[in-house]
Amino acid sequence: MSTRPPPATIRTQLVIPLEFADGYAADARVFTFHGLVDGREHLALGLGDRVRPVVSPDDDPPLVRLHSECLTGDVFGSQRCDCGPQLRESVERISDTGGYLLYLRQEGRGIGLYRKLDAYVLQDGGLNTYEANLALGCAADARDYTPAAQMLRALGESSVDLLSNNPDKADQLEGLGITVTERVPTMVHLSPANRRYLAAKAMHGSHSLDGVL
């Protein structure tokens, strides 16, 4: 049984040209919102045909990525995770097909930047990413996708193709009244520095990451 969250509304929208370090460029219609339940400043980036201000409701479900903020990976290119490469991949794939990237302010799987770095210290001592969060007194994964469901409803979307390796994202969206018509995996961005991290996500979080274990 699904529980639909209270409605949110679009606050602002404008088109911003994006360019990544490798030279890939795309336009994004960036949306801000009123009424998100956690009060955080989450963003939706409309890409491909969703750069246009009006999209026909008869269109196929958009490709949607729920991307949790990762300052170290997204901005500084940290190799300890796969967040930066996933962000870059997602923008291009969604631009090709049409849809949204929801940039969610849930650093460190919801524990915040400072505690994420504290968790890195514990990981250097041998714990995996989930064990480290628990050792800090936090949830293994504290992310709540209720604001994502609100944002999608505000954008006029009730069903999506979800670009994700994480089954919890699909389960939460379905429980919040958003139909996930298909879960589309991202690439596996494996490096020597993130192998343990990805292995923990595959083993403990049931992420679809072929070739990691």
BELRA-V926311 format. One record per backbone hydrogen bond with DSSP energy under -0.5 kcal/mol. CO is the residue of the C=O (numbers start at 1). NH is the residue of the N-H. If there is no record, write none. Layout:
[[CO & NH] [CO & NH]]
This chain:
[[9 & 34] [12 & 32] [14 & 30] [16 & 28] [18 & 26] [20 & 23] [24 & 20] [26 & 18] [28 & 16] [28 & 30] [29 & 46] [30 & 14] [31 & 44] [32 & 11] [32 & 12] [34 & 9] [36 & 39] [40 & 42] [43 & 103] [44 & 31] [44 & 46] [45 & 47] [45 & 101] [46 & 29] [47 & 50] [47 & 99] [48 & 51] [49 & 52] [56 & 59] [62 & 64] [62 & 161] [63 & 100] [64 & 163] [65 & 67] [65 & 102] [66 & 68] [67 & 104] [70 & 74] [70 & 75] [71 & 75] [71 & 76] [72 & 78] [73 & 77] [82 & 86] [83 & 87] [84 & 88] [85 & 89] [86 & 90] [87 & 91] [88 & 92] [89 & 93] [90 & 94] [91 & 95] [92 & 96] [93 & 97] [94 & 98] [98 & 63] [99 & 47] [100 & 65] [100 & 102] [101 & 45] [101 & 103] [102 & 67] [102 & 104] [103 & 43] [104 & 69] [104 & 106] [106 & 109] [106 & 110] [107 & 111] [107 & 112] [108 & 111] [109 & 142] [112 & 116] [113 & 117] [114 & 118] [115 & 119] [116 & 120] [117 & 121] [118 & 122] [119 & 123] [120 & 124] [121 & 125] [122 & 127] [123 & 126] [128 & 132] [129 & 133] [130 & 134] [131 & 135] [132 & 136] [133 & 138] [134 & 137] [145 & 149] [146 & 150] [147 & 151] [148 & 152] [149 & 153] [150 & 154] [151 & 155] [152 & 157] [153 & 156] [156 & 158] [158 & 179] [159 & 62] [160 & 162] [160 & 181] [160 & 182] [161 & 64] [161 & 163] [162 & 164] [162 & 184] [165 & 167] [165 & 208] [166 & 169] [166 & 170] [167 & 171] [168 & 172] [169 & 173] [170 & 174] [171 & 175] [172 & 176] [173 & 176] [173 & 178] [174 & 177] [175 & 3] [177 & 179] [179 & 160] [179 & 181] [182 & 162] [182 & 184] [183 & 185] [184 & 164] [187 & 189] [188 & 190] [191 & 194] [191 & 195] [194 & 198] [195 & 199] [196 & 200] [197 & 201] [198 & 202] [199 & 203] [200 & 204] [200 & 205] [201 & 205] [201 & 207] [207 & 209] [209 & 212]]
